[in-house]
Amino acid sequence: MSEVVKLQLIGLSVIGSGIVILLFIRSQFLRVIGFVAIVLGLFSLVALAVPQMASLPPAEESIDIASIKTPADMASIGQKIFFSKGQCALCHTIGPSESARCPDLKGIGAKLSRDFIFESLTQPQAYIYLDYRHEGPPKEYPARMPYINKNPIGLSKNEILSVIAFLQQMSGEPISVNPSELEMPGAAPAAPVKAAQAETVTVAQAH
């Protein structure tokens, strides 16, 4: 017997108890309790009748670098990240909106350089944008931009570049991000030459 069936039986028992109280008990206080029991039991049965769906975290977006051939491919991936893992659409809009909690991003790729957009995502407090949409002195937007490359969002450099490509394409601008800039997963940066080794090389070259 599943837990849902057990809860349904409990709900029916509560309703039955309430009906018995209303039929055979004359005390006003107990009759009120019986009526409340019937109402609560009916609510529980209705709630349990709703199909139960598992609450799962959103699917993790992964970038298959081998499949990226053009900047347009990066923009396509950036669009998915914008509306999913990046959580950008929770605060930003693409087009004017009175309920926007952060600046409107429509045409942002034509207004800001890619370097400035990258800095705005990774160092969001470097520049604070003010809300000029309403009357009175300008004020800060109600939501503050999080560090997009840190937890809880934690976008990688490849994902950030893809989002920039999407913003530029969405603004009708040429995409200045190139697939060759993407970092291969697991690739380690070249190890720096140790000071002693560098000194040896320098002496050898001098001789």
C-alpha positions, 0 to 999 in steps of 0.5 A, spaced: 500 500 500 502 506 497 503 512 502 498 516 498 493 511 499 494 511 506 493 518 507 487 517 503 484 512 508 486 517 513 482 523 510 476 518 509 477 516 516 477 523 519 471 525 514 467 519 517 469 521 524 466 528 523 459 525 520 458 521 526 459 527 530 454 531 526 449 525 526 449 523 534 453 528 538 448 534 540 454 538 543 455 545 539 462 545 541 463 537 538 459 539 532 463 544 530 469 540 531 466 535 527 464 540 521 471 542 521 474 535 521 469 534 514 472 540 511 479 538 512 478 531 510 475 533 504 481 538 502 486 533 504 482 528 499 482 533 493 490 535 494 491 527 494 487 527 488 492 531 484 497 528 480 504 528 484 510 530 480 517 529 482 521 536 483 527 535 480 533 540 479 534 543 472 538 539 467 545 541 467 547 545 461 554 542 458 557 545 452 560 540 447 566 544 444 567 539 438 560 541 435 561 549 435 564 551 429 561 558 428 560 564 432 552 563 431 553 556 434 556 559 440 550 564 440 545 559 440 548 555 446 548 562 450 541 563 449 540 557 452 544 559 458 541 565 458 534 563 460 536 557 464 543 556 468 545 563 468 538 565 471 539 572 467 531 572 465 529 572 472 531 579 473 533 582 466 528 583 460 529 583 453 525 589 451 522 595 456 518 592 462 515 596 468 516 590 472 524 589 470 528 589 477 535 590 473 537 594 466 533 592 460 538 588 455 535 589 448 540 592 444 546 591 449 550 588 445 550 594 440 551 599 446 557 595 450 563 592 448 565 585 449 570 586 454 565 591 458 560 586 458 565 580 460 567 585 466 559 587 468 558 579 469 564 577 473 565 584 476 558 586 477 559 592 482 565 595 478 559 600 475 552 601 478 547 602 473 541 607 476 534 606 474 531 612 470 525 609 468 520 613 473 519 620 475 524 623 480 531 622 481 535 616 479 535 610 483 539 603 484 535 597 481 531 593 486 536 587 484 543 587 485 547 583 479 551 577 482 558 575 480 556 570 475 562 566 475 561 564 482 556 560 486 551 559 486 550 560 478 558 559 477 558 560 469 565 558 466 569 562 461 566 558 455 559 559 458 560 567 459 563 567 452 557 564 449 552 569 453 556 575 450 555 572 443 548 571 444 547 578 447 551 581 441 547 577 436 540 579 439 542 586 438 543 585 431 551 586 432 557 582 429 559 577 434 566 578 436 567 572 440 570 566 436 570 559 437 577 558 438 577 562 444 573 556 448 578 553 453 578 545 452 575 541 458 581 539 462 586 543 459 591 545 464 595 552 462 602 551 461 607 550 467 611 556 468 619 556 467 622 555 474 627 561 476 633 556 477 631 553 470 630 560 467 637 562 470 640 556 467 638 558 460 640 565 460 647 563 462 647 558 457 645 563 452 650 568 454 656 563 453 
